[in-house]
Amino acid sequence: MTQNFQNIQVWQDAVQFHKTIISILPKFPKEEIYAMSSQLRRASLSISNNIAEGCGRETSKELRNFLNIAMGSTKEVESMILVSKELDYINNETFMGLIQEIIIIGKKLNSLMQRVTEQIPKKNNKNSQIGRSPKNQKPKTKNQQREAKASLPQTWA
């Protein structure tokens, strides 16, 4: 299942986004070098890295798990961008551009995750209650058993 991640548009977008993040970090206060700046740098890089790592896995299910982690990183970055704006580390123009970019990356990731999920074979789980009518479900408690028995026609009880 391994595929070339470099051809995936959302990976390319995530790399460009990371470059943008790197370019704004020098504007952050020096006391944030080992805190928010460092975390923002790592989280933004994590998006493209998890897409790449997922593409190197054997199954669609594994790929989807890594795409899900990448999606979590987009939300982490989005949160840090919002906090950066609140702390006046970035101006409104920078904020709007970054938020717009990370939302687009999130939408593209979501679309990719949906396509990958469609490729994952569905398991036929015999224990699943989905698709079973309530009449076919076995009562669990004594009370439920009594109620089920009482609801049956007398000839069945």
N, CA, C and O atoms as a DFTB+ gen file, in Angstrom:
628 C
 N C O
     1  1       0.823      -1.193       0.000
     2  2       0.000       0.000       0.000
     3  2       0.865       1.255       0.000
     4  3       0.367       2.349      -0.269
     5  1       2.154       1.111       0.298
     6  2       2.990       2.304       0.379
     7  2       2.879       3.123      -0.898
     8  3       2.808       2.592      -2.006
     9  1       2.867       4.428      -0.702
    10  2       2.748       5.325      -1.849
    11  2       3.653       6.534      -1.658
    12  3       4.131       6.803      -0.555
    13  1       3.877       7.251      -2.741
    14  2       4.748       8.411      -2.706
    15  2       3.990       9.606      -2.128
    16  3       3.144      10.200      -2.796
    17  1       4.300       9.945      -0.892
    18  2       3.609      11.038      -0.199
    19  2       3.882      12.388      -0.855
    20  3       3.082      13.314      -0.723
    21  1       5.007      12.508      -1.561
    22  2       5.372      13.792      -2.157
    23  2       4.395      14.242      -3.241
    24  3       4.346      15.423      -3.586
    25  1       3.624      13.304      -3.771
    26  2       2.642      13.633      -4.807
    27  2       1.285      14.025      -4.224
    28  3       0.384      14.403      -4.973
    29  1       1.126      13.943      -2.931
    30  2      -0.151      14.252      -2.294
    31  2      -0.217      15.756      -2.020
    32  3       0.640      16.313      -1.334
    33  1      -1.238      16.394      -2.562
    34  2      -1.366      17.856      -2.473
    35  2      -1.381      18.352      -1.030
    36  3      -0.746      19.363      -0.727
    37  1      -2.083      17.673      -0.142
    38  2      -2.165      18.153       1.244
    39  2      -0.800      18.056       1.935
    40  3      -0.502      18.865       2.814
    41  1       0.027      17.088       1.557
    42  2       1.384      17.021       2.113
    43  2       2.172      18.243       1.629
    44  3       2.864      18.886       2.418
    45  1       2.069      18.563       0.330
    46  2       2.761      19.719      -0.220
    47  2       2.299      21.008       0.480
    48  3       3.113      21.869       0.815
    49  1       0.981      21.124       0.696
    50  2       0.443      22.307       1.386
    51  2       0.966      22.394       2.815
    52  3       1.290      23.477       3.302
    53  1       1.046      21.247       3.480
    54  2       1.517      21.231       4.871
    55  2       2.989      21.649       4.957
    56  3       3.389      22.327       5.904
    57  1       3.779      21.253       3.986
    58  2       5.196      21.655       3.961
    59  2       5.299      23.173       3.768
    60  3       6.065      23.841       4.463
    61  1       4.528      23.707       2.828
    62  2       4.538      25.158       2.610
    63  2       4.060      25.906       3.855
    64  3       4.604      26.951       4.212
    65  1       3.038      25.357       4.507
    66  2       2.526      25.969       5.724
    67  2       3.607      25.993       6.806
    68  3       3.780      26.993       7.502
    69  1       4.329      24.885       6.936
    70  2       5.417      24.824       7.926
    71  2       6.471      25.888       7.629
    72  3       6.987      26.518       8.552
    73  1       6.794      26.092       6.360
    74  2       7.751      27.142       5.993
    75  2       7.235      28.518       6.421
    76  3       8.003      29.359       6.889
    77  1       5.929      28.738       6.257
    78  2       5.332      30.009       6.685
    79  2       5.449      30.176       8.195
    80  3       5.790      31.253       8.685
    81  1       5.166      29.114       8.920
    82  2       5.278      29.158      10.385
    83  2       6.708      29.489      10.790
    84  3       6.926      30.335      11.657
    85  1       7.680      28.832      10.172
    86  2       9.097      29.081      10.472
    87  2       9.433      30.555      10.239
    88  3      10.217      31.143      10.984
    89  1       8.841      31.142       9.210
    90  2       9.162      32.534       8.877
    91  2       8.603      33.542       9.892
    92  3       9.145      34.639      10.028
    93  1       7.535      33.186      10.601
    94  2       6.961      34.135      11.572
    95  2       7.518      33.963      12.980
    96  3       7.378      34.861      13.810
    97  1       8.136      32.843      13.258
    98  2       8.597      32.566      14.626
    99  2       9.633      33.567      15.160
   100  3       9.629      33.836      16.362
   101  1      10.513      34.126      14.331
   102  2      11.452      35.120      14.865
   103  2      10.758      36.354      15.455
   104  3      11.366      37.089      16.234
   105  1       9.502      36.584      15.094
   106  2       8.764      37.730      15.627
   107  2       8.216      37.467      17.028
   108  3       7.784      38.396      17.711
   109  1       8.232      36.205      17.457
   110  2       7.745      35.873      18.789
   111  2       8.754      36.348      19.837
   112  3       9.944      36.456      19.542
   113  1       8.290      36.631      21.053
   114  2       9.212      37.054      22.120
   115  2      10.258      35.974      22.411
   116  3       9.997      34.781      22.256
   117  1      11.417      36.404      22.823
   118  2      12.521      35.473      23.092
   119  2      12.161      34.460      24.171
   120  3      12.631      33.323      24.135
   121  1      11.321      34.868      25.144
   122  2      10.957      33.926      26.221
   123  2      10.072      32.776      25.716
   124  3       9.832      31.812      26.442
   125  1       9.593      32.880      24.483
   126  2       8.756      31.826      23.910
   127  2       9.561      30.827      23.066
   128  3       8.995      29.884      22.512
   129  1      10.875      31.034      22.970
   130  2      11.704      30.157      22.133
   131  2      11.545      28.687      22.511
   132  3      11.432      27.834      21.631
   133  1      11.536      28.383      23.796
   134  2      11.452      26.990      24.235
   135  2      10.038      26.594      24.622
   136  3       9.820      25.487      25.114
   137  1       9.099      27.460      24.414
   138  2       7.709      27.163      24.757
   139  2       6.863      27.168      23.480
   140  3       6.930      26.232      22.684
   141  1       6.081      28.209      23.291
   142  2       5.147      28.243      22.166
   143  2       5.843      28.162      20.809
   144  3       5.373      27.443      19.927
   145  1       6.937      28.871      20.623
   146  2       7.641      28.824      19.326
   147  2       8.060      27.400      18.991
   148  3       7.856      26.926      17.874
   149  1       8.638      26.736      19.955
   150  2       9.098      25.370      19.747
   151  2       7.928      24.428      19.472
   152  3       7.998      23.590      18.573
   153  1       6.866      24.567      20.241
   154  2       5.708      23.690      20.064
   155  2       5.016      23.943      18.729
   156  3       4.591      22.998      18.064
   157  1       4.901      25.188      18.337
   158  2       4.286      25.534      17.055
   159  2       5.112      24.979      15.894
   160  3       4.565      24.491      14.905
   161  1       6.419      25.060      16.027
   162  2       7.324      24.513      15.003
   163  2       7.128      22.997      14.894
   164  3       6.998      22.464      13.792
   165  1       7.107      22.311      16.031
   166  2       6.968      20.844      16.020
   167  2       5.590      20.410      15.513
   168  3       5.483      19.484      14.708
   169  1       4.544      21.079      15.985
   170  2       3.179      20.688      15.591
   171  2       2.933      20.922      14.108
   172  3       2.288      20.104      13.452
   173  1       3.437      22.022      13.573
   174  2       3.229      22.287      12.140
   175  2       4.006      21.284      11.286
   176  3       3.534      20.879      10.223
   177  1       5.175      20.888      11.738
   178  2       5.958      19.880      11.024
   179  2       5.311      18.503      11.142
   180  3       5.418      17.681      10.232
   181  1       4.649      18.258      12.249
   182  2       3.994      16.977      12.491
   183  2       2.909      16.667      11.458
   184  3       2.646      15.500      11.165
   185  1       2.289      17.692      10.916
   186  2       1.229      17.471       9.925
   187  2       1.789      16.731       8.713
   188  3       1.295      15.661       8.357
   189  1       2.809      17.288       8.083
   190  2       3.387      16.643       6.897
   191  2       4.089      15.331       7.261
   192  3       4.037      14.370       6.493
   193  1       4.733      15.285       8.407
   194  2       5.435      14.060       8.812
   195  2       4.476      12.887       8.999
   196  3       4.791      11.763       8.607
   197  1       3.311      13.136       9.595
   198  2       2.361      12.044       9.806
   199  2       1.717      11.589       8.506
   200  3       1.416      10.406       8.344
   201  1       1.505      12.510       7.581
   202  2       1.016      12.113       6.252
   203  2       2.054      11.197       5.599
   204  3       1.710      10.144       5.062
   205  1       3.321      11.603       5.650
   206  2       4.394      10.811       5.045
   207  2       4.519       9.451       5.717
   208  3       4.641       8.433       5.036
   209  1       4.490       9.425       7.037
   210  2       4.632       8.149       7.745
   211  2       3.465       7.216       7.425
   212  3       3.664       6.016       7.237
   213  1       2.263       7.755       7.363
   214  2       1.102       6.941       7.023
   215  2       1.213       6.338       5.629
   216  3       0.798       5.201       5.401
   217  1       1.773       7.101       4.704
   218  2       1.937       6.601       3.336
   219  2       2.945       5.464       3.264
   220  3       2.939       4.689       2.307
   221  1       3.794       5.360       4.249
   222  2       4.780       4.284       4.276
   223  2       4.274       3.021       4.942
   224  3       4.995       2.026       5.008
   225  1       3.067       3.045       5.428
   226  2       2.495       1.877       6.105
   227  2       1.861       0.921       5.107
   228  3       1.648       1.268       3.946
   229  1       1.564      -0.279       5.571
   230  2       1.092      -1.347       4.691
   231  2      -0.394      -1.289       4.368
   232  3      -0.802      -1.723       3.290
   233  1      -1.216      -0.761       5.276
   234  2      -2.662      -0.844       5.063
   235  2      -3.318       0.533       5.064
   236  3      -2.770       1.508       5.578
   237  1      -4.503       0.579       4.475
   238  2      -5.293       1.821       4.477
   239  2      -5.683       2.207       5.892
   240  3      -5.766       3.391       6.218
   241  1      -5.919       1.220       6.721
   242  2      -6.296       1.495       8.113
   243  2      -5.158       2.206       8.853
   244  3      -5.390       3.150       9.608
   245  1      -3.944       1.745       8.629
   246  2      -2.788       2.404       9.254
   247  2      -2.620       3.821       8.713
   248  3      -2.349       4.752       9.470
   249  1      -2.782       3.978       7.399
   250  2      -2.686       5.311       6.795
   251  2      -3.718       6.237       7.424
   252  3      -3.400       7.368       7.792
   253  1      -4.954       5.759       7.549
   254  2      -6.008       6.587       8.140
   255  2      -5.648       7.010       9.568
   256  3      -5.907       8.147       9.962
   257  1      -5.056       6.102      10.337
   258  2      -4.658       6.454      11.707
   259  2      -3.638       7.591      11.713
   260  3      -3.728       8.496      12.543
   261  1      -2.678       7.555      10.806
   262  2      -1.680       8.630      10.746
   263  2      -2.282       9.926      10.224
   264  3      -1.887      11.012      10.648
   265  1      -3.233       9.816       9.309
   266  2      -3.924      11.025       8.842
   267  2      -4.738      11.633       9.978
   268  3      -4.855      12.855      10.077
   269  1      -5.292      10.794      10.825
   270  2      -6.031      11.265      11.987
   271  2      -5.108      12.011      12.956
   272  3      -5.499      13.030      13.526
   273  1      -3.910      11.515      13.137
   274  2      -2.924      12.200      13.984
   275  2      -2.553      13.546      13.360
   276  3      -2.433      14.552      14.059
   277  1      -2.372      13.552      12.045
   278  2      -2.074      14.810      11.341
   279  2      -3.208      15.811      11.541
   280  3      -2.964      17.002      11.731
   281  1      -4.452      15.323      11.497
   282  2      -5.605      16.201      11.728
   283  2      -5.561      16.782      13.143
   284  3      -5.869      17.957      13.344
   285  1      -5.182      15.972      14.106
   286  2      -5.030      16.476      15.469
   287  2      -3.983      17.577      15.540
   288  3      -4.145      18.552      16.275
   289  1      -2.920      17.421      14.783
   290  2      -1.875      18.450      14.750
   291  2      -2.386      19.744      14.134
   292  3      -1.974      20.829      14.543
   293  1      -3.285      19.640      13.147
   294  2      -3.839      20.871      12.566
   295  2      -4.631      21.644      13.620
   296  3      -4.588      22.873      13.666
   297  1      -5.356      20.904      14.467
   298  2      -6.137      21.563      15.524
   299  2      -5.220      22.163      16.592
   300  3      -5.508      23.229      17.136
   301  1      -4.130      21.482      16.883
   302  2      -3.154      22.012      17.828
   303  2      -2.546      23.311      17.294
   304  3      -2.414      24.293      18.025
   305  1      -2.181      23.303      16.020
   306  2      -1.609      24.504      15.396
   307  2      -2.642      25.626      15.369
   308  3      -2.320      26.776      15.669
   309  1      -3.872      25.298      15.012
   310  2      -4.933      26.305      14.981
   311  2      -5.100      26.965      16.351
   312  3      -5.245      28.184      16.448
   313  1      -5.080      26.161      17.390
   314  2      -5.191      26.692      18.749
   315  2      -4.034      27.630      19.077
   316  3      -4.239      28.699      19.652
   317  1      -2.821      27.229      18.709
   318  2      -1.658      28.071      19.002
   319  2      -1.672      29.368      18.196
   320  3      -1.191      30.398      18.667
   321  1      -2.216      29.319      16.994
   322  2      -2.346      30.544      16.195
   323  2      -3.321      31.500      16.885
   324  3      -3.068      32.701      16.974
   325  1      -4.430      30.953      17.369
   326  2      -5.419      31.781      18.082
   327  2      -4.811      32.410      19.336
   328  3      -5.015      33.593      19.608
   329  1      -4.069      31.615      20.087
   330  2      -3.419      32.132      21.307
   331  2      -2.363      33.175      20.939
   332  3      -2.232      34.193      21.618
   333  1      -1.619      32.923      19.878
   334  2      -0.596      33.882      19.427
   335  2      -1.218      35.230      19.099
   336  3      -0.645      36.275      19.408
   337  1      -2.375      35.207      18.480
   338  2      -3.085      36.449      18.160
   339  2      -3.540      37.142      19.451
   340  3      -3.393      38.355      19.597
   341  1      -4.090      36.363      20.376
   342  2      -4.549      36.920      21.648
   343  2      -3.402      37.578      22.425
   344  3      -3.604      38.579      23.112
   345  1      -2.222      37.018      22.310
   346  2      -1.042      37.550      23.015
   347  2      -0.321      38.625      22.203
   348  3       0.721      39.128      22.623
   349  1      -0.868      38.974      21.054
   350  2      -0.286      39.971      20.147
   351  2       1.103      39.595      19.642
   352  3       1.941      40.464      19.403
   353  1       1.344      38.275      19.480
   354  2       2.600      37.833      18.892
   355  2       2.544      37.956      17.369
   356  3       3.575      38.071      16.706
   357  1       1.321      37.931      16.823
   358  2       1.136      38.088      15.378
   359  2       0.063      39.149      15.132
   360  3      -0.844      39.335      15.943
   361  1       0.186      39.831      14.008
   362  2      -0.818      40.859      13.679
   363  2      -2.036      40.204      13.023
   364  3      -2.028      39.010      12.726
   365  1      -3.060      40.987      12.808
   366  2      -4.319      40.467      12.279
   367  2      -4.172      39.887      10.872
   368  3      -4.777      38.864      10.550
   369  1      -3.375      40.540      10.044
   370  2      -3.171      40.052       8.677
   371  2      -2.507      38.678       8.678
   372  3      -2.935      37.774       7.960
   373  1      -1.463      38.527       9.482
   374  2      -0.773      37.234       9.600
   375  2      -1.725      36.186      10.154
   376  3      -1.791      35.061       9.658
   377  1      -2.460      36.570      11.189
   378  2      -3.431      35.663      11.810
   379  2      -4.431      35.142      10.782
   380  3      -4.646      33.935      10.680
   381  1      -5.040      36.048      10.025
   382  2      -6.056      35.651       9.041
   383  2      -5.472      34.713       7.981
   384  3      -6.114      33.739       7.589
   385  1      -4.273      35.006       7.527
   386  2      -3.638      34.148       6.525
   387  2      -3.357      32.755       7.062
   388  3      -3.621      31.759       6.388
   389  1      -2.815      32.686       8.289
   390  2      -2.486      31.382       8.883
   391  2      -3.741      30.561       9.156
   392  3      -3.782      29.364       8.873
   393  1      -4.762      31.213       9.708
   394  2      -6.008      30.496      10.013
   395  2      -6.627      29.952       8.735
   396  3      -7.090      28.812       8.698
   397  1      -6.635      30.760       7.702
   398  2      -7.202      30.328       6.424
   399  2      -6.442      29.118       5.877
   400  3      -7.053      28.161       5.403
   401  1      -5.121      29.164       5.942
   402  2      -4.298      28.058       5.443
   403  2      -4.526      26.774       6.227
   404  3      -4.670      25.703       5.637
   405  1      -4.559      26.873       7.556
   406  2      -4.686      25.659       8.367
   407  2      -6.087      25.057       8.221
   408  3      -6.243      23.838       8.296
   409  1      -7.087      25.881       8.019
   410  2      -8.448      25.365       7.793
   411  2      -8.508      24.618       6.459
   412  3      -9.117      23.552       6.368
   413  1      -7.884      25.172       5.437
   414  2      -7.856      24.500       4.129
   415  2      -7.118      23.170       4.222
   416  3      -7.563      22.171       3.658
   417  1      -5.999      23.153       4.927
   418  2      -5.252      21.904       5.112
   419  2      -6.138      20.889       5.842
   420  3      -6.176      19.717       5.466
   421  1      -6.838      21.326       6.865
   422  2      -7.733      20.429       7.602
   423  2      -8.823      19.852       6.705
   424  3      -9.131      18.663       6.793
   425  1      -9.404      20.676       5.849
   426  2     -10.451      20.199       4.934
   427  2      -9.886      19.181       3.939
   428  3     -10.518      18.164       3.654
   429  1      -8.694      19.464       3.417
   430  2      -8.075      18.527       2.478
   431  2      -7.727      17.210       3.166
   432  3      -7.894      16.135       2.590
   433  1      -7.244      17.302       4.397
   434  2      -6.941      16.094       5.163
   435  2      -8.204      15.282       5.403
   436  3      -8.202      14.059       5.259
   437  1      -9.276      15.962       5.767
   438  2     -10.551      15.291       6.016
   439  2     -11.033      14.574       4.755
   440  3     -11.510      13.442       4.822
   441  1     -10.907      15.231       3.625
   442  2     -11.302      14.625       2.352
   443  2     -10.456      13.384       2.054
   444  3     -10.979      12.354       1.627
   445  1      -9.159      13.491       2.280
   446  2      -8.266      12.357       2.062
   447  2      -8.615      11.211       3.016
   448  3      -8.633      10.049       2.611
   449  1      -8.891      11.538       4.280
   450  2      -9.263      10.503       5.251
   451  2     -10.541       9.784       4.823
   452  3     -10.644       8.568       4.983
   453  1     -11.500      10.507       4.289
   454  2     -12.741       9.883       3.815
   455  2     -12.468       8.925       2.659
   456  3     -13.015       7.823       2.613
   457  1     -11.622       9.352       1.732
   458  2     -11.289       8.473       0.600
   459  2     -10.557       7.214       1.066
   460  3     -10.815       6.117       0.570
   461  1      -9.646       7.382       2.016
   462  2      -8.901       6.232       2.536
   463  2      -9.840       5.308       3.306
   464  3      -9.744       4.087       3.185
   465  1     -10.738       5.877       4.091
   466  2     -11.692       5.079       4.874
   467  2     -12.557       4.217       3.960
   468  3     -12.884       3.084       4.313
   469  1     -12.926       4.728       2.809
   470  2     -13.738       3.961       1.853
   471  2     -12.996       2.727       1.338
   472  3     -13.624       1.767       0.892
   473  1     -11.673       2.751       1.397
   474  2     -10.873       1.621       0.922
   475  2     -10.709       0.540       1.985
   476  3     -10.257      -0.563       1.676
   477  1     -11.067       0.837       3.221
   478  2     -10.898      -0.121       4.317
   479  2     -12.059      -1.114       4.271
   480  3     -13.221      -0.710       4.310
   481  1     -11.751      -2.409       4.189
   482  2     -12.833      -3.396       4.136
   483  2     -13.645      -3.399       5.435
   484  3     -13.102      -3.278       6.533
   485  1     -14.952      -3.539       5.273
   486  2     -15.845      -3.590       6.427
   487  2     -15.820      -5.006       6.991
   488  3     -15.848      -5.982       6.240
   489  1     -15.768      -5.112       8.318
   490  2     -15.801      -6.417       8.972
   491  2     -17.244      -6.788       9.265
   492  3     -18.059      -5.929       9.600
   493  1     -17.553      -8.057       9.139
   494  2     -18.874      -8.553       9.496
   495  2     -18.779      -9.047      10.934
   496  3     -18.356     -10.176      11.184
   497  1     -19.169      -8.208      11.862
   498  2     -19.061      -8.519      13.276
   499  2     -20.360      -9.153      13.753
   500  3     -21.402      -8.498      13.777
   501  1     -20.300     -10.428      14.134
   502  2     -21.491     -11.151      14.579
   503  2     -22.053     -10.595      15.884
   504  3     -23.242     -10.748      16.161
   505  1     -21.217      -9.957      16.678
   506  2     -21.668      -9.417      17.961
   507  2     -22.283      -8.034      17.841
   508  3     -22.812      -7.498      18.816
   509  1     -22.217      -7.457      16.655
   510  2     -22.729      -6.108      16.451
   511  2     -24.238      -6.089      16.562
   512  3     -24.915      -6.985      16.057
   513  1     -24.768      -5.070      17.222
   514  2     -26.204      -4.906      17.367
   515  2     -26.794      -4.111      16.204
   516  3     -28.014      -4.001      16.081
   517  1     -25.933      -3.560      15.356
   518  2     -26.407      -2.773      14.232
   519  2     -27.111      -3.693      13.250
   520  3     -26.581      -4.743      12.886
   521  1     -28.297      -3.305      12.823
   522  2     -29.043      -4.085      11.861
   523  2     -29.894      -5.181      12.469
   524  3     -30.670      -5.823      11.761
   525  1     -29.765      -5.407      13.768
   526  2     -30.579      -6.415      14.427
   527  2     -31.817      -5.752      14.998
   528  3     -31.726      -4.706      15.641
   529  1     -32.953      -6.344      14.770
   530  2     -34.177      -5.769      15.319
   531  2     -34.237      -6.058      16.814
   532  3     -33.671      -7.052      17.271
   533  1     -34.910      -5.211      17.580
   534  2     -35.011      -5.426      19.029
   535  2     -35.610      -6.779      19.372
   536  3     -35.284      -7.338      20.419
   537  1     -36.485      -7.329      18.515
   538  2     -37.097      -8.630      18.793
   539  2     -36.062      -9.738      18.751
   540  3     -36.205     -10.752      19.435
   541  1     -35.013      -9.552      17.947
   542  2     -33.991     -10.589      17.817
   543  2     -32.872     -10.471      18.839
   544  3     -32.012     -11.348      18.917
   545  1     -32.872      -9.413      19.614
   546  2     -31.827      -9.228      20.604
   547  2     -32.171      -9.994      21.873
   548  3     -33.309      -9.956      22.341
   549  1     -31.217     -10.666      22.407
   550  2     -31.420     -11.450      23.620
   551  2     -31.452     -10.507      24.824
   552  3     -30.547      -9.691      24.990
   553  1     -32.495     -10.612      25.673
   554  2     -32.552      -9.770      26.876
   555  2     -31.372     -10.083      27.796
   556  3     -30.982     -11.241      27.945
   557  1     -30.808      -9.044      28.411
   558  2     -29.605      -9.194      29.230
   559  2     -29.924      -9.454      30.706
   560  3     -29.326     -10.341      31.316
   561  1     -30.846      -8.705      31.278
   562  2     -31.134      -8.835      32.711
   563  2     -32.380      -9.690      32.917
   564  3     -33.146      -9.935      31.985
   565  1     -32.567     -10.138      34.151
   566  2     -33.759     -10.923      34.503
   567  2     -35.032     -10.130      34.216
   568  3     -36.009     -10.673      33.702
   569  1     -35.009      -8.845      34.552
   570  2     -36.160      -7.988      34.291
   571  2     -36.472      -7.935      32.809
   572  3     -37.628      -8.051      32.403
   573  1     -35.430      -7.757      31.998
   574  2     -35.618      -7.701      30.548
   575  2     -36.142      -9.038      30.025
   576  3     -36.953      -9.071      29.099
   577  1     -35.678     -10.140      30.621
   578  2     -36.142     -11.454      30.201
   579  2     -37.626     -11.634      30.509
   580  3     -38.384     -12.147      29.686
   581  1     -38.033     -11.200      31.717
   582  2     -39.440     -11.284      32.097
   583  2     -40.303     -10.436      31.177
   584  3     -41.358     -10.878      30.722
   585  1     -39.842      -9.191      30.897
   586  2     -40.607      -8.305      30.019
   587  2     -40.724      -8.888      28.611
   588  3     -41.782      -8.804      27.988
   589  1     -39.651      -9.472      28.117
   590  2     -39.666     -10.059      26.787
   591  2     -40.626     -11.242      26.745
   592  3     -41.382     -11.409      25.788
   593  1     -40.586     -12.058      27.789
   594  2     -41.468     -13.229      27.849
   595  2     -42.927     -12.777      27.915
   596  3     -43.789     -13.368      27.265
   597  1     -43.204     -11.747      28.688
   598  2     -44.577     -11.243      28.833
   599  2     -45.094     -10.636      27.531
   600  3     -46.301     -10.633      27.289
   601  1     -44.207     -10.129      26.702
   602  2     -44.642      -9.497      25.449
   603  2     -44.923     -10.520      24.354
   604  3     -45.508     -10.176      23.327
   605  1     -44.515     -11.770      24.559
   606  2     -44.760     -12.806      23.555
   607  2     -46.205     -13.295      23.640
   608  3     -46.806     -13.279      24.714
   609  1     -46.753     -13.722      22.523
   610  2     -48.103     -14.336      22.591
   611  2     -48.045     -15.552      23.515
   612  3     -47.013     -16.220      23.575
   613  1     -49.107     -15.849      24.223
   614  2     -49.145     -16.920      25.220
   615  2     -48.746     -18.268      24.638
   616  3     -48.170     -19.096      25.344
   617  1     -49.036     -18.499      23.392
   618  2     -48.691     -19.793      22.790
   619  2     -47.198     -19.951      22.603
   620  3     -46.718     -21.079      22.485
   621  1     -46.419     -18.827      22.570
   622  2     -44.964     -18.906      22.407
   623  2     -44.256     -19.023      23.732
   624  3     -43.138     -19.537      23.782
   625  1     -44.866     -18.563      24.813
   626  2     -44.212     -18.504      26.113
   627  2     -44.079     -19.839      26.700
   628  3     -43.547     -19.979      27.802
